[in-house]
């Protein structure tokens, strides 16, 4: 099998696999290759970057385990600082945020989990929310 980067007449670039270079040539001459974006069958090979293997000493480029552990510790501390004074409400976040926005519950800083659909609905309804930049570890699962 061989992979080629291909380009249509509208300059869309896409990748396709062929059994051989001859198989590509045969399919191209029969207009059996079509651009997945626009359907154009005027296809040519695009310029490809060569596949060069990684250096054998690639491990030297990776941070040591201690550096990764220190970075994760730093992120956890930043998360704790950003959530100071905020209450974890878990899966009830969307309902609680909406109740506070509607005045059915006193306003307070909260954080929790919401589905993408719930978050979009809150934003669409003008409820002021913001995604947290770090993954939140629920207090009942933190070690």
N, C-alpha and C positions, 0 to 999 in steps of 0.2 A: 504494500500500500504506500501511496505517496500523497502528500498534502500540498496543495497549491493555494496561494492567495490569488484571487481572481478579481477582475475589475470589469464592470459593464460599461456601456457607452455613456451612461449618466454619472460615471465615476464612483459608483458604489463599490466598495471593496468587501469581499467575503471570502470565506475559506471553504474548500471542498476537497474530498478525498477521492482518489482514483486508484484502480488496480495497478496502473502503470502510466508512464508518460504517453505511451501509445494509446491507452484507453482515453486519456484526456483529449488527445488530438482527434480521435474518432468521434467522441461525443460532441466536441466543439464543432467539427465539420458538419455534423448532422443536426446542429442547433438544439441539442438535447440538454444543454446547460443553460439555466435561466437564473437571472439575478433574483435573490429572495426578497429584495426590496421593491423593485419595479417590474420584474418579469422580462427584462431585456435579454435577448439571446445573443447579442453581439458581445461576446466575452473574450477577454484577453488575460494573460497572466499578469499579475501585478508584481511590482518589485517586492521581494521577500527578504527579510533579515535572515542571515544564516543561523542555523541551530548550532550553537557552540556550547559544549558541555561546561559544567561548573568547574572552577579550579579545584584541584585535589586538596588544597589546603583551605577550603571554604569554611571549615569550623573556626578558623582564626577570626573570621569576620563576625561571628555571632557573639552577642554579649554573654558573659559568664552567668551561671545560675544565680550567683549572689547579686549581680546587677539587676536581673529580672525580679528577684525577690524584693530588692530594695525599691524598685519602681512600683511594684504592686502595693507595697506598704505605703509608699507616698500617695498613690491613688486612693487607697482606703482612707488615709488621714484627710485628704482633700474632700472626699465624699462625706466623711463625718462632720467636717467643718461646714460644708454647704448645707447640711441638714440640721444643724443646731437649731433648736426651738421649733422644729417641725415634727409633726406626729405621723407615724406610720399608720396608714389606714387600710393597707392591703388591697384586696379586690373591690372594696367599697369606694375607691377613689373617685370614680366618675359620679356616682350618686351623691357623695359628700360634697364634691366641688360644685355640682349643680345646685344642691340645697343651699350652700353658702351664697352662691351667686344670686339665687332667687330670694334670699332673705329668710329662708325657712330654718336656717341654722346660723349661729354666730360665725363670722369669718375668722379663720385661723389658718396658720401655715400647715399644710398637710402634704404628704407624699405617699405614693402607693403604686398599684398596678392598674393599667387600663388597656383595653384592646385598641388597636389602631382605629377601628370604627367608632368606639366610644370617644376617643381623643378628638377625632375629626368632628363628631357631633358637638362636643363641647366648644371647640373653636368656632364652628359654624353658628352656634348660639351665643357667641360673645363671652363665654366663660373664660376668664384669664388663666391659662395654664401654660406650662412650658415643660418640654422633655428634659430630663436630667442627663447631663453629659456622660455620666458613668453608670454602669449597671448597678442597680440597687440590690443589695443582699437583704432580704427580709430579716428583721431582728430574731425571729424564731428559728432561723436556719444558720445564723452566723456562728462561727466557731471561734 
